[in-house]
């Protein structure tokens, strides 16, 4: 494990069983909160205090049968975490909050952001685009990379903006050291289509009919303090593929 924790802060990372939370927890010295231990952790007579809480956990299920689970996992959990004694709070949100159409995922993220902005100490909200890394879940990108004959539900013209797990952690460390607060669009320089990705890795892909468009945003402000934000999604994909080998 590579300990990149700045100044040996006491840190709590949520969502440590998968995705970005799992990656961050594997790289730093921290306490972790998962679905299996959250009830006992939050139910302690005296919950520990932390220098930094990095909140990655989020229920992003689309086929929702029990809306209480969404409220409990996203809204109530965020509020409970904000009430733990802490000096800084980092919340991992999504660029999907910029989508024109409302949906449960967007609304849940915005509600959680609102809780963080109003209740957390020195909050930093990172609105991230699509994330590449060792612990990412199987998605359309991984299907293109890993499957022999990829079949997707998305169109060839669907667009994504890719950033790396390691870059997010690096920026979080900088943000802790320099005490950044506010909302940051954590993105690369532009968007890329799935057709361009299939060409990049020389794969024949059977595309579907559903089109997803990542909101067009600028990374210039972020690049001014974090130069890797000026990299293109193509460059980040190549960096990921190189590390993957």
Helices and strands as residue ranges (DSSP letters): G 6-8, E 11-14, H 19-27, E 31-33, H 38-42, E 50-55, H 67-70, I 71-76, H 77-82, E 86-94, G 95-98, H 104-119, E 123-128, E 130-132, H 140-146, E 159-160, E 162-164, H 165-178, E 182-186, E 192-193, H 194-200, H 220-225, G 227-230, H 233-244
